[in-house]
Amino acid sequence: MKPVQEIIDNTLNDSFTVRKFTSPCKENIFHFHAEYELTYVLNASGERYVAGKLDKFTSGDLVLIGKNTPHYYIHDTYTRNAKSAPVIVIHFSELFLGKSIYELPELNAFSKLLDKAAVGIAFSKTTSGKVKQLLLDLLNESGIERFILLFKIFQLLQSDMHYRSIGSIGYDDTISQRDTNRINTVYSYVAMHYKEKILLKDVAKLVHLSPAAFCRFFKRLTRKSFVQYLNDYRIGKACKLLTKVDYNISEVAYICGFPNLANFNRQFKSIVHLTPAEYRNRLTLIQGTK
């Protein structure tokens, strides 16, 4: 099974994200992303797969996974449908400081740890216990205090002498840099041009593939067709616009790249399972009860 690239949602435009989730993996799918991932399990158990090995995880586990390393978590039944958020996850990129972590002498020891995280690293219970409170504090901090806490976490991680590798050393199932660059080019193009008419042949040309080869490539990496992805993206933008009373439904359709209102209504209902009017009305009712 090929992993799916996940685009980390960073709506606040922060340099790194820290959030509570009901699961470390969106929909428990086999995926990878350009960011490093640090996951602390508050109250859950199950199995995770990193770098060719299936491993158990339990409450109190602290794991660092490298960039572009395919992985997944599957919760046990009793935590799979938990209403609480049993995990805390930090995502940060190599360039989140504006310069590569590998170029900063102050982070030399930590960058070596990041290299080892390509096969996943599970930290000792002692380190995990110390990091837990910092993560909880980090969830509620802003500004420079966020950086102070993050670097305290980095210090604890690089000082752990008893961490272990999760996956198999020498295992190589990472996505090639070429494929990563190609899919990111496509995502960027859609984000910039979704309001316009987008032709498959033009997108394929961007990544130097024939339309047929591009369709196979995109489906292999994302498990959906390019047309499905484009419609999903446009409808996501439409949902956001429908929260604003400034636009009527026809305007929302046009702004989001649907010149045909009937097609917009059909695609919206297929993805959201409501018509645009029903969606807006439901939002109005929910907001009215607050």
Long-range contacts (C-beta under 8 A, 24 or more apart in sequence): 1-30, 2-30, 2-220, 2-221, 2-223, 3-30, 3-31, 3-32, 3-70, 3-173, 3-175, 4-29, 4-30, 4-31, 4-32, 4-221, 4-222, 4-223, 5-31, 5-32, 5-33, 5-175, 5-180, 5-183, 5-221, 5-222, 6-31, 6-32, 6-33, 7-33, 7-187, 8-33, 8-34, 8-35, 8-91, 14-146, 15-92, 15-96, 15-97, 16-90, 16-91, 16-92, 16-93, 16-96, 16-146, 16-150, 17-89, 17-90, 17-91, 17-92, 18-88, 18-89, 18-90, 18-135, 18-138, 18-139, 18-146, 19-88, 19-89, 19-139, 20-85, 20-87, 20-88, 20-89, 20-139, 21-85, 21-87, 21-88, 21-89, 22-82, 22-83, 22-84, 22-85, 22-86, 22-87, 23-73, 23-75, 23-80, 23-87, 24-48, 24-73, 24-87, 24-89, 25-71, 25-72, 25-73, 25-74, 28-72, 28-73, 28-74, 28-75, 29-72, 30-70, 30-71, 30-72, 31-70, 31-71, 31-72, 32-68, 32-69, 32-70, 32-71, 32-174, 32-175, 33-67, 33-68, 33-91, 34-67, 34-68, 34-93, 34-180, 34-184, 35-67, 35-91, 35-92, 35-93, 36-64, 36-65, 36-66, 36-67, 36-91, 36-92, 36-93, 36-94, 36-114, 36-117, 37-64, 37-65, 37-71, 37-89, 37-90, 37-91, 38-62, 38-63, 38-64, 38-65, 38-89, 38-90, 38-153, 38-157, 39-63, 39-65, 39-73, 39-87, 39-88, 39-89, 39-90, 40-87, 40-88, 40-89, 40-128, 40-131, 40-132, 40-135, 41-86, 41-87, 42-85, 42-86, 42-87, 42-88, 42-132, 43-79, 43-82, 43-84, 43-86, 44-75, 44-76, 44-79, 44-82, 44-86, 44-87, 45-75, 45-76, 45-79, 46-73, 46-74, 46-75, 46-76, 46-79, 46-80, 47-73, 47-74, 48-72, 48-73, 48-74, 48-166, 50-119, 50-120, 50-166, 50-167, 51-118, 51-119, 51-120, 51-166, 51-167, 51-168, 51-171, 51-173, 52-167, 52-168, 52-171, 52-173, 53-166, 53-167, 53-168, 53-171, 55-122, 55-166, 59-86, 60-125, 60-128, 60-129, 60-132, 61-122, 61-128, 62-122, 62-123, 62-127, 62-128, 62-131, 62-132, 63-120, 63-121, 63-122, 63-123, 63-166, 64-113, 64-114, 64-117, 64-120, 64-121, 64-123, 64-157, 65-117, 65-120, 65-121, 66-114, 66-115, 66-117, 66-118, 66-119, 66-120, 67-93, 67-94, 68-174, 68-175, 68-180, 69-117, 69-118, 69-119, 69-120, 69-174, 70-173, 70-174, 70-175, 71-120, 88-135, 88-136, 88-139, 90-135, 90-138, 90-150, 90-153, 92-150, 107-154, 109-158, 110-154, 110-157, 110-158, 113-157, 113-158, 116-165, 118-174, 119-165, 119-166, 119-167, 119-168, 119-169, 119-171, 120-165, 120-166, 120-167, 121-163, 121-164, 121-165, 121-166, 122-163, 122-164, 122-165, 122-166, 123-157, 123-160, 123-162, 123-163, 124-160, 124-162, 124-163, 126-160, 126-162, 127-156, 127-157, 127-159, 127-160, 127-162, 127-163, 130-156, 131-156, 131-157, 175-221, 179-217, 179-221, 182-207, 182-209, 182-217, 183-218, 183-221, 183-222, 186-218, 186-226, 190-229, 190-230, 190-233, 191-233, 194-230, 194-233, 194-234, 194-237, 194-256, 194-257, 195-255, 195-256, 195-257, 196-257, 197-257, 197-259, 198-230, 198-257, 200-226, 200-227, 230-257, 231-267, 231-271, 232-271, 234-258, 234-267, 235-267, 235-268, 235-271, 235-272, 238-264, 238-268, 238-276, 239-272, 239-279, 242-276, 242-279, 242-280, 242-283, 243-283, 249-276, 249-277, 249-280, 252-276
